[in-house]
Amino acid sequence: MGRPSGQPGRRGGGRLRRTDHGGQSSRGERRGRVGTSLMGRTWASMDEFEAFLDDGGIVEVDDEIPDGYRQAVFAFIEMHANSELMGGLTERDWIPRTPGLRHKMAVLAKTQDEIGHGHLLYMVAADMGLKTRREMLEDLFAGRSKFHNVFHYRAATWGDQVAISFLVDAAALASQQAVFKNCSYGPYRRILKRIISEEGFHMRMGEERMMLIAEGTDFQRAMFQQSLDNWWWPALQLFGPDSKPDDVLLRWHIKSERNEVLRARWVQKFAPLLVSYGFTIPDPGLVHDPEADTWTAGPIDWGPLKRTLAMAGPDSARRIGEAAANWANTNWVRDGLDAASEQATGVQA
């Protein structure tokens, strides 16, 4: 089939015909076989490729992947990598300002985790052959690629940090779990297993912080209420608008659940929890049905999300500017390492 360009149409019922070296088309068939080029597979048509995915097939980096799939999955992973890196930089800001040694050590560990997740994801994305790791980072720092909306806002108070670790980390974890559940791209799915285990720890840390501040002084509770007012909507918008009917990430089994389903589940979990601690949800349209015990968010203004995606969020310029300056100031290290590597392998620059 090669690598057809453009966005392919829906599967029309074509039957899968394996054109590699044999074996079964089961989900676990190729787990752990990355880089074995002799096992690379091709499909005679998009119908057959989509039938393979619908049957639970796992795509590997050495397979002949259709262009549409490669581009969509790459863009999704690149944005995830960018978001992990920028999230780590957000945490880093708070290392010297975090109250208490125990919380400070936790912020140090979380910063290391988030930036480590970014490095892992950049490697997975680079293996897809569309950009190198360096090109992805340069695009990020030049404002040519995107990262999640929540990292376009500044965490000004400790209450903001609590809101981020409680609300934002939970939203990110829910999204990642929905991808991991049935992800058809093997290298991404395997990396997600590690990332999710560590993100679960971050969410638990956020729950502990929120309970401590909820049982704190009037000043601490007022500080967190202000942070809740600031962060409720960005966290909710992290899931994105309702999924389109033809969302290829759903059709190709990268995402397993629609955005609106994940968003509604998040509201159903966190709205009653926050209310039970005496906080007010900053959503005048929030509806609670006591008989069904359901909580439904009111109308959502997607304008702030669109501005962050256009790199015009409240803290976008500072965040990208500082990251770009750090990248430029350390360029001599990368150049030195590249020169040493070329010299060691006998390759001339």
Sequence and secondary structure as in RCSB ss.txt:
>XXXX:A:sequence
MGRPSGQPGRRGGGRLRRTDHGGQSSRGERRGRVGTSLMGRTWASMDEFEAFLDDGGIVEVDDEIPDGYRQAVFA
FIEMHANSELMGGLTERDWIPRTPGLRHKMAVLAKTQDEIGHGHLLYMVAADMGLKTRREMLEDLFAGRSKFHNV
FHYRAATWGDQVAISFLVDAAALASQQAVFKNCSYGPYRRILKRIISEEGFHMRMGEERMMLIAEGTDFQRAMFQ
QSLDNWWWPALQLFGPDSKPDDVLLRWHIKSERNEVLRARWVQKFAPLLVSYGFTIPDPGLVHDPEADTWTAGPI
DWGPLKRTLAMAGPDSARRIGEAAANWANTNWVRDGLDAASEQATGVQA
>XXXX:A:secstr
     S      S      SS     TTTTTT TT GGG    SSHHHHHHHHHTT  B TTS   HHHHHHHHH
HHHHHHHHHHHHHHHHHTTTTT SSHHHHHHHHHHHHHHHHHHHHHHHHHHTTTSS HHHHHHHHHTT S   GG
GGS   SHHHHHHIIIIIHHHHHHHHHHHHHH SBHHHHHHHHHHHHHHHHHHHHHHHHHHHHHTS HHHHHHHH
HHHHHHHHHHHHTT S   TT HHHHTTS  S HHHHHHHHHHHHHHHHHHTT   S TT EEETTTTEEE    
  HHHHHHHTT STTHHHHHHHHHHHHHHTHHHHHHHHHHHHHHHT   
